[in-house]
């Protein structure tokens, strides 16, 4: 049930291959061993309307939100966040060479009582 969303300012289009970034995040999340392959979803959303800091046109942001089901310890969640943040920070290192980029990540647990799911991918990947 892990859903990873990336929201980014439109001025990053020419600087970041979002498909490649999504693949990196997927690999990193799966490498933690805490999430089932068939459950992980990573997607990116371009934001056309935004205002960042002092509104210089070169200012850019990339905000990551990771919604996960309950059942992982605080240490596991922290380890996952640190792994993803390090991988993405490394991938975007060139953007940090200028004083115009902001990166953020938040992990949130989903309330199981208020979450409904139906997944046809699981049976295929589980070999059933």
C-alpha positions, 0 to 999 in steps of 0.5 A: 500500500505504499504510495510515493508522490513527487510534486515538483515545480515546472521549471525542473522539467528541463533539469530532471528526468522524472521517469528516471527519478521515479524508478530510483525511488521505487528501487530504493523503497524496495531495497529496504525489504519492508514493502511488497513489490506489488504494492509500491506506486511512485508517481510525479506531478508537475506543478505549473502554478507556484511561488517559491521563497523570494519568487526568483524564476530559477527557484525550484522545489521537489516535495516527496510524500510517502504514505504507508500502511501501519505496522513498521517501527519508527526505526524502519520508517526512519531508515526508509526515509533516510535511504530515499532522501539520500538517494534522491539528494545524490541524484539531484546533487547538481541542483544543490550547486545553486542556491535555488532548490528545495527538497523535502520528504514526509512519511505518513501512516494511513489509517487502515479503518479509512483506507480501501484497496483492491489489487490485481497485481499481488496475485500475479507477483505472488504466483497465485 
